[in-house]
Amino acid sequence: MVEVHPKEPMAMCPMASMCKGVAQKLPSVPLLLTPGLVLILVGVLILVEPRVLVWLVAAAAIVLGVALMMGAVWFRRMAERFHGDG
């Protein structure tokens, strides 16, 4: 059986043109590297000063609490709209 391969394999992928455009844009590369660099710096900071970890956990808990409260308000509003229409 003879297999037919296109000259350009990415021609078969419908998302190829979008991915190619994103990969060619230079600002996308630093944006992808930034979270890794931040995590490395946070890790080094925790190694140097372990008390930072307590502050990071506290900050994460506060942000999560605020996000959950905002989600509850949004959910309540959606429920009011749903029950109010019927």
JOSUL-V435207 format. One record per backbone hydrogen bond with DSSP energy under -0.5 kcal/mol. NH is the residue of the N-H (numbers start at 0). CO is the residue of the C=O. E is the energy in kcal/mol with one decimal. If there is no record, write none. Layout:
# JOSUL-V435207
NH,CO,E ; NH,CO,E
This chain:
# JOSUL-V435207
2,0,-0.5 ; 4,2,-0.6 ; 8,6,-0.5 ; 10,7,-1.9 ; 11,8,-1.4 ; 12,9,-0.9 ; 13,11,-0.5 ; 15,12,-1.1 ; 18,14,-2.6 ; 19,15,-2.5 ; 20,16,-1.9 ; 21,17,-2.2 ; 22,18,-2.4 ; 23,19,-1.5 ; 24,20,-0.9 ; 25,23,-0.5 ; 27,24,-0.9 ; 28,24,-0.5 ; 28,25,-1.1 ; 29,25,-0.9 ; 30,26,-1.4 ; 31,27,-1.4 ; 32,28,-1.7 ; 33,29,-2.1 ; 34,30,-0.6 ; 36,32,-2.2 ; 37,33,-2.6 ; 38,34,-2.4 ; 39,35,-2.1 ; 40,36,-2.5 ; 41,37,-2.5 ; 42,38,-2.4 ; 43,39,-2.4 ; 44,40,-2.5 ; 45,41,-2.4 ; 46,42,-2.0 ; 47,43,-2.3 ; 48,44,-3.0 ; 51,48,-2.1 ; 52,49,-1.4 ; 53,49,-0.6 ; 54,50,-1.3 ; 55,51,-2.5 ; 56,52,-2.5 ; 57,53,-2.3 ; 58,54,-2.6 ; 59,55,-2.5 ; 60,56,-2.3 ; 61,57,-2.2 ; 62,58,-2.6 ; 63,59,-2.6 ; 64,60,-2.5 ; 65,61,-2.5 ; 66,62,-2.5 ; 67,63,-2.6 ; 68,64,-2.1 ; 69,65,-2.5 ; 70,66,-2.4 ; 71,67,-2.2 ; 72,68,-2.2 ; 73,69,-2.4 ; 74,70,-2.7 ; 75,71,-2.5 ; 76,72,-2.2 ; 77,73,-2.3 ; 78,74,-2.4 ; 79,75,-2.4 ; 80,76,-2.3 ; 81,77,-2.4 ; 82,78,-2.7 ; 83,79,-2.1 ; 84,80,-1.4 ; 85,81,-0.7
